[in-house]
Amino acid sequence: MTTSIESAPLPGTDPLALESQVCFALSAGARAMVAMYRPLLEPLRLTHPQYLVMLALWQDAAAGERTTATSLAERLHLDPGTLSPLVRRLETTGYLTRSRNEHDGRVVDVTLTPAGRDLRTQAEKVPPAITAATGLTLDELMEVHAAASKVVSAALRAGVI
């Protein structure tokens, strides 16, 4: 028996049953999804969190926008202390550089290197490979994305991220 994320437990069912918990489904699903990415990202020398940083940088570069460490942390819903080691490792790998902004020394600009820009071509193979690995249709994946995005929006409204 399945219930939608929005519905309450059915009468007579245990409200604390593990299988009924949205948090369990999201947690297990997130771990499974990251595990599917791992073999695709290893040849790119990226972890999944680093891949998310690179996605944001590629998006900004395509739009001609400047990226700061603060803007990355906000977009990725990470605190600066979590983002900083990710960015540092990507810099060590040669995919980006960090520099103090020339107009405001408190701001750290994050810029793709040529190697980081070139990596995008290889990374373009990841989304279709993930779609194939899940065995889900594109419509099903879009439904998962929409539901997960609602959870993120609710967390933002609640002030927990």
Phi and psi in degrees as GROMACS dihedral restraints (atoms count N, CA, C in turn):
[ dihedral_restraints ]
;  ai    aj    ak    al  type     phi  dphi    fc
    3     4     5     6     1  -115.9    20    10
    4     5     6     7     1   151.4    20    10
    6     7     8     9     1  -128.0    20    10
    7     8     9    10     1   153.1    20    10
    9    10    11    12     1   -76.9    20    10
   10    11    12    13     1   161.3    20    10
   12    13    14    15     1   -58.7    20    10
   13    14    15    16     1   -34.8    20    10
   15    16    17    18     1   -78.4    20    10
   16    17    18    19     1   -18.7    20    10
   18    19    20    21     1   -86.2    20    10
   19    20    21    22     1   154.1    20    10
   21    22    23    24     1   -81.7    20    10
   22    23    24    25     1   163.7    20    10
   24    25    26    27     1   -57.3    20    10
   25    26    27    28     1   145.8    20    10
   27    28    29    30     1   -67.3    20    10
   28    29    30    31     1   147.4    20    10
   30    31    32    33     1   -55.0    20    10
   31    32    33    34     1   137.1    20    10
   33    34    35    36     1    88.4    20    10
   34    35    36    37     1    -7.4    20    10
   36    37    38    39     1   -97.9    20    10
   37    38    39    40     1   154.3    20    10
   39    40    41    42     1   -74.3    20    10
   40    41    42    43     1   117.6    20    10
   42    43    44    45     1   -67.4    20    10
   43    44    45    46     1   -12.1    20    10
   45    46    47    48     1  -107.6    20    10
   46    47    48    49     1    13.3    20    10
   48    49    50    51     1   -64.8    20    10
   49    50    51    52     1   131.3    20    10
   51    52    53    54     1   -52.0    20    10
   52    53    54    55     1   -45.6    20    10
   54    55    56    57     1   -65.5    20    10
   55    56    57    58     1   -17.1    20    10
   57    58    59    60     1   -87.7    20    10
   58    59    60    61     1    -9.8    20    10
   60    61    62    63     1   -84.8    20    10
   61    62    63    64     1   123.5    20    10
   63    64    65    66     1   -62.0    20    10
   64    65    66    67     1   -39.9    20    10
   66    67    68    69     1   -60.3    20    10
   67    68    69    70     1   -38.0    20    10
   69    70    71    72     1   -67.2    20    10
   70    71    72    73     1   -46.0    20    10
   72    73    74    75     1   -60.9    20    10
   73    74    75    76     1   -43.2    20    10
   75    76    77    78     1   -67.0    20    10
   76    77    78    79     1   -42.6    20    10
   78    79    80    81     1   -64.8    20    10
   79    80    81    82     1   -49.7    20    10
   81    82    83    84     1   -65.0    20    10
   82    83    84    85     1   -39.7    20    10
   84    85    86    87     1   -64.9    20    10
   85    86    87    88     1   -40.9    20    10
   87    88    89    90     1   -64.1    20    10
   88    89    90    91     1   -44.5    20    10
   90    91    92    93     1   -62.2    20    10
   91    92    93    94     1   -41.6    20    10
   93    94    95    96     1   -65.2    20    10
   94    95    96    97     1   -41.8    20    10
   96    97    98    99     1   -64.3    20    10
   97    98    99   100     1   -45.3    20    10
   99   100   101   102     1   -61.9    20    10
  100   101   102   103     1   -38.1    20    10
  102   103   104   105     1   -63.0    20    10
  103   104   105   106     1   -34.6    20    10
  105   106   107   108     1   -68.8    20    10
  106   107   108   109     1   -32.7    20    10
  108   109   110   111     1   -71.9    20    10
  109   110   111   112     1   -33.1    20    10
  111   112   113   114     1   -49.2    20    10
  112   113   114   115     1   -53.8    20    10
  114   115   116   117     1   -67.6    20    10
  115   116   117   118     1   -22.4    20    10
  117   118   119   120     1   -80.7    20    10
  118   119   120   121     1   -30.1    20    10
  120   121   122   123     1   -88.8    20    10
  121   122   123   124     1   -25.2    20    10
  123   124   125   126     1   -55.7    20    10
  124   125   126   127     1   -45.0    20    10
  126   127   128   129     1   -63.5    20    10
  127   128   129   130     1   -21.9    20    10
  129   130   131   132     1   -87.5    20    10
  130   131   132   133     1    -1.9    20    10
  132   133   134   135     1    60.7    20    10
  133   134   135   136     1    43.2    20    10
  135   136   137   138     1  -128.5    20    10
  136   137   138   139     1   142.7    20    10
  138   139   140   141     1   -89.2    20    10
  139   140   141   142     1   169.5    20    10
  141   142   143   144     1   -62.2    20    10
  142   143   144   145     1   -45.1    20    10
  144   145   146   147     1   -61.6    20    10
  145   146   147   148     1   -36.3    20    10
  147   148   149   150     1   -66.4    20    10
  148   149   150   151     1   -36.9    20    10
  150   151   152   153     1   -59.7    20    10
  151   152   153   154     1   -42.1    20    10
  153   154   155   156     1   -62.9    20    10
  154   155   156   157     1   -40.2    20    10
  156   157   158   159     1   -61.2    20    10
  157   158   159   160     1   -45.8    20    10
  159   160   161   162     1   -64.3    20    10
  160   161   162   163     1   -38.2    20    10
  162   163   164   165     1   -57.8    20    10
  163   164   165   166     1   -44.9    20    10
  165   166   167   168     1   -64.2    20    10
  166   167   168   169     1   -41.6    20    10
  168   169   170   171     1   -66.1    20    10
  169   170   171   172     1   -42.4    20    10
  171   172   173   174     1   -63.3    20    10
  172   173   174   175     1   -39.8    20    10
  174   175   176   177     1   -63.5    20    10
  175   176   177   178     1   -45.8    20    10
  177   178   179   180     1   -63.8    20    10
  178   179   180   181     1   -42.7    20    10
  180   181   182   183     1   -62.0    20    10
  181   182   183   184     1   -41.5    20    10
  183   184   185   186     1   -64.1    20    10
  184   185   186   187     1   -31.8    20    10
  186   187   188   189     1   -89.0    20    10
  187   188   189   190     1    -2.5    20    10
  189   190   191   192     1    71.4    20    10
  190   191   192   193     1    25.1    20    10
  192   193   194   195     1  -100.0    20    10
  193   194   195   196     1   148.2    20    10
  195   196   197   198     1   -78.2    20    10
  196   197   198   199     1   143.6    20    10
  198   199   200   201     1  -116.2    20    10
  199   200   201   202     1   132.2    20    10
  201   202   203   204     1  -114.6    20    10
  202   203   204   205     1   160.0    20    10
  204   205   206   207     1   -60.1    20    10
  205   206   207   208     1   -39.1    20    10
  207   208   209   210     1   -63.5    20    10
  208   209   210   211     1   -44.7    20    10
  210   211   212   213     1   -65.9    20    10
  211   212   213   214     1   -36.4    20    10
  213   214   215   216     1   -62.8    20    10
  214   215   216   217     1   -47.1    20    10
  216   217   218   219     1   -59.0    20    10
  217   218   219   220     1   -43.2    20    10
  219   220   221   222     1   -64.4    20    10
  220   221   222   223     1   -47.1    20    10
  222   223   224   225     1   -65.2    20    10
  223   224   225   226     1   -35.8    20    10
  225   226   227   228     1   -90.0    20    10
  226   227   228   229     1     0.8    20    10
  228   229   230   231     1    56.3    20    10
  229   230   231   232     1    45.0    20    10
  231   232   233   234     1  -120.2    20    10
  232   233   234   235     1   149.1    20    10
  234   235   236   237     1   -80.2    20    10
  235   236   237   238     1   154.1    20    10
  237   238   239   240     1   -56.2    20    10
  238   239   240   241     1   -32.5    20    10
  240   241   242   243     1   -67.2    20    10
  241   242   243   244     1   -26.4    20    10
  243   244   245   246     1   -83.9    20    10
  244   245   246   247     1   -38.6    20    10
  246   247   248   249     1   -69.3    20    10
  247   248   249   250     1   -39.9    20    10
  249   250   251   252     1   -53.2    20    10
  250   251   252   253     1   -48.7    20    10
  252   253   254   255     1   -65.3    20    10
  253   254   255   256     1   -32.6    20    10
  255   256   257   258     1   -62.2    20    10
  256   257   258   259     1   -47.8    20    10
  258   259   260   261     1   -66.1    20    10
  259   260   261   262     1   -40.1    20    10
  261   262   263   264     1   -61.4    20    10
  262   263   264   265     1   -44.3    20    10
  264   265   266   267     1   -65.0    20    10
  265   266   267   268     1   -38.2    20    10
  267   268   269   270     1   -65.8    20    10
  268   269   270   271     1   -33.4    20    10
  270   271   272   273     1   -68.3    20    10
  271   272   273   274     1   -42.7    20    10
  273   274   275   276     1   -62.2    20    10
  274   275   276   277     1   -36.4    20    10
  276   277   278   279     1   -70.5    20    10
  277   278   279   280     1   -19.6    20    10
  279   280   281   282     1    96.2    20    10
  280   281   282   283     1    13.0    20    10
  282   283   284   285     1   -90.4    20    10
  283   284   285   286     1   -18.2    20    10
  285   286   287   288     1  -154.6    20    10
  286   287   288   289     1   167.7    20    10
  288   289   290   291     1  -127.0    20    10
  289   290   291   292     1   152.0    20    10
  291   292   293   294     1  -116.4    20    10
  292   293   294   295     1   140.4    20    10
  294   295   296   297     1  -152.1    20    10
  295   296   297   298     1   152.1    20    10
  297   298   299   300     1   -72.0    20    10
  298   299   300   301     1   137.0    20    10
  300   301   302   303     1   -64.3    20    10
  301   302   303   304     1   134.8    20    10
  303   304   305   306     1   -67.5    20    10
  304   305   306   307     1   -23.2    20    10
  306   307   308   309     1   -94.1    20    10
  307   308   309   310     1   -24.7    20    10
  309   310   311   312     1  -145.9    20    10
  310   311   312   313     1   102.8    20    10
  312   313   314   315     1   -62.3    20    10
  313   314   315   316     1   -14.4    20    10
  315   316   317   318     1   -77.9    20    10
  316   317   318   319     1   -17.2    20    10
  318   319   320   321     1   -94.8    20    10
  319   320   321   322     1   132.3    20    10
  321   322   323   324     1  -104.2    20    10
  322   323   324   325     1   117.3    20    10
  324   325   326   327     1   -85.6    20    10
  325   326   327   328     1   141.4    20    10
  327   328   329   330     1  -119.9    20    10
  328   329   330   331     1   123.5    20    10
  330   331   332   333     1  -130.6    20    10
  331   332   333   334     1   137.3    20    10
  333   334   335   336     1   -67.9    20    10
  334   335   336   337     1   142.4    20    10
  336   337   338   339     1   -88.3    20    10
  337   338   339   340     1   170.4    20    10
  339   340   341   342     1   -55.0    20    10
  340   341   342   343     1   -39.6    20    10
  342   343   344   345     1   -64.3    20    10
  343   344   345   346     1   -39.1    20    10
  345   346   347   348     1   -65.7    20    10
  346   347   348   349     1   -40.1    20    10
  348   349   350   351     1   -65.9    20    10
  349   350   351   352     1   -43.0    20    10
  351   352   353   354     1   -66.1    20    10
  352   353   354   355     1   -28.7    20    10
  354   355   356   357     1   -61.7    20    10
  355   356   357   358     1   -25.8    20    10
  357   358   359   360     1   -56.4    20    10
  358   359   360   361     1   -39.0    20    10
  360   361   362   363     1   -58.7    20    10
  361   362   363   364     1   -44.0    20    10
  363   364   365   366     1   -68.1    20    10
  364   365   366   367     1   -39.1    20    10
  366   367   368   369     1   -67.8    20    10
  367   368   369   370     1   -21.4    20    10
  369   370   371   372     1   -62.2    20    10
  370   371   372   373     1   -18.5    20    10
  372   373   374   375     1   -80.4    20    10
  373   374   375   376     1   -15.4    20    10
  375   376   377   378     1   -67.9    20    10
  376   377   378   379     1   -52.6    20    10
  378   379   380   381     1   -56.0    20    10
  379   380   381   382     1   -46.2    20    10
  381   382   383   384     1   -66.3    20    10
  382   383   384   385     1   -31.4    20    10
  384   385   386   387     1   -68.0    20    10
  385   386   387   388     1   -36.5    20    10
  387   388   389   390     1   -67.1    20    10
  388   389   390   391     1   -42.8    20    10
  390   391   392   393     1   -57.0    20    10
  391   392   393   394     1   -45.9    20    10
  393   394   395   396     1   -64.9    20    10
  394   395   396   397     1   -41.2    20    10
  396   397   398   399     1   -65.2    20    10
  397   398   399   400     1   -33.0    20    10
  399   400   401   402     1   -74.6    20    10
  400   401   402   403     1   -28.0    20    10
  402   403   404   405     1    75.5    20    10
  403   404   405   406     1     5.9    20    10
  405   406   407   408     1   -93.1    20    10
  406   407   408   409     1   154.0    20    10
  408   409   410   411     1   -75.9    20    10
  409   410   411   412     1   165.4    20    10
  411   412   413   414     1   -61.0    20    10
  412   413   414   415     1   -39.7    20    10
  414   415   416   417     1   -62.2    20    10
  415   416   417   418     1   -42.0    20    10
  417   418   419   420     1   -64.4    20    10
  418   419   420   421     1   -42.1    20    10
  420   421   422   423     1   -65.2    20    10
  421   422   423   424     1   -35.7    20    10
  423   424   425   426     1   -66.4    20    10
  424   425   426   427     1   -35.5    20    10
  426   427   428   429     1   -65.3    20    10
  427   428   429   430     1   -43.1    20    10
  429   430   431   432     1   -61.5    20    10
  430   431   432   433     1   -44.9    20    10
  432   433   434   435     1   -60.2    20    10
  433   434   435   436     1   -45.1    20    10
  435   436   437   438     1   -63.1    20    10
  436   437   438   439     1   -43.7    20    10
  438   439   440   441     1   -65.9    20    10
  439   440   441   442     1   -44.3    20    10
  441   442   443   444     1   -64.8    20    10
  442   443   444   445     1   -37.8    20    10
  444   445   446   447     1   -63.8    20    10
  445   446   447   448     1   -35.3    20    10
  447   448   449   450     1   -63.5    20    10
  448   449   450   451     1   -39.1    20    10
  450   451   452   453     1   -65.3    20    10
  451   452   453   454     1   -43.0    20    10
  453   454   455   456     1   -62.3    20    10
  454   455   456   457     1   -44.5    20    10
  456   457   458   459     1   -60.9    20    10
  457   458   459   460     1   -41.5    20    10
  459   460   461   462     1   -64.0    20    10
  460   461   462   463     1   -40.1    20    10
  462   463   464   465     1   -65.4    20    10
  463   464   465   466     1   -38.9    20    10
  465   466   467   468     1   -64.2    20    10
  466   467   468   469     1   -44.3    20    10
  468   469   470   471     1   -62.2    20    10
  469   470   471   472     1   -35.5    20    10
  471   472   473   474     1   -78.2    20    10
  472   473   474   475     1   -10.7    20    10
  474   475   476   477     1    78.1    20    10
  475   476   477   478     1    19.6    20    10
  477   478   479   480     1   -92.7    20    10
  478   479   480   481     1   -12.7    20    10
